[in-house]
């Protein structure tokens, strides 16, 4: 999923996406431990997507806080 697509999601959708990605990372670790996975580059891809999603989530939270401060 691209950054542009992530920015179109709501805060709750982003939080769910992070949860799902962390679950996917955990499943991949279990697969590695049981020798069911050979391509270890998947770890880097999942971690990168988690970081991107966290960044977009923080941006949205900061925007919300800025709007609240302006309303005061």
C-alpha positions as CSV (number, residue, x, y, z in Angstrom):
1,X,0.0,0.0,0.0
2,X,1.4,3.4,-1.0
3,X,1.7,6.4,1.2
4,X,-1.0,8.1,-0.8
5,X,-3.4,5.3,-0.1
6,X,-2.5,5.3,3.6
7,X,-3.3,9.1,3.8
8,X,-6.8,8.4,2.6
9,X,-7.6,6.1,5.5
10,X,-9.1,7.3,8.8
11,X,-7.4,7.1,12.1
12,X,-9.2,3.9,13.2
13,X,-8.5,2.3,9.9
14,X,-4.8,3.1,10.3
15,X,-4.8,1.6,13.8
16,X,-6.4,-1.5,12.5
17,X,-3.8,-1.7,9.6
18,X,-1.0,-1.5,12.2
19,X,-2.5,-4.2,14.2
20,X,-2.9,-6.4,11.2
21,X,0.7,-5.8,10.0
22,X,2.1,-6.6,13.5
23,X,0.1,-9.9,13.4
24,X,1.4,-10.6,9.9
25,X,5.0,-10.0,11.2
26,X,4.4,-12.3,14.1
27,X,3.1,-15.0,11.8
28,X,6.1,-14.6,9.6
29,X,8.4,-15.1,12.6
30,X,6.6,-18.3,13.5
31,X,7.0,-19.5,9.9
32,X,10.7,-18.8,10.0
33,X,11.1,-20.6,13.3
34,X,9.4,-23.7,11.8
35,X,11.5,-23.5,8.6
36,X,8.4,-22.8,6.5
37,X,9.7,-19.5,5.1
38,X,12.8,-19.1,2.9
39,X,12.4,-15.4,1.8
40,X,13.4,-13.4,4.8
41,X,13.1,-10.1,3.0
42,X,9.4,-10.2,4.0
43,X,10.4,-9.0,7.5
44,X,11.9,-5.8,6.1
45,X,8.9,-5.1,3.9
46,X,6.4,-5.6,6.8
47,X,8.5,-3.4,9.2
48,X,8.7,-0.7,6.5
49,X,4.9,-0.7,6.0
50,X,4.4,-0.5,9.8
51,X,6.7,2.5,10.0
52,X,5.0,4.2,7.1
53,X,1.6,3.6,8.7
54,X,2.7,4.9,12.0
55,X,4.1,8.0,10.4
56,X,0.8,8.8,8.6
57,X,-1.1,8.1,11.9
58,X,1.1,10.6,13.8
59,X,0.6,13.2,11.0
60,X,-3.2,12.8,11.3
61,X,-3.1,13.1,15.1
62,X,-0.9,16.2,14.9
63,X,-3.4,17.8,12.4
64,X,-6.2,17.0,14.8
65,X,-4.4,18.6,17.7
66,X,-3.5,21.7,15.6
67,X,-7.2,22.2,14.7
68,X,-8.2,21.9,18.3
69,X,-5.7,24.5,19.4
70,X,-6.9,26.9,16.7
71,X,-10.5,26.5,17.9
72,X,-9.6,27.7,21.4
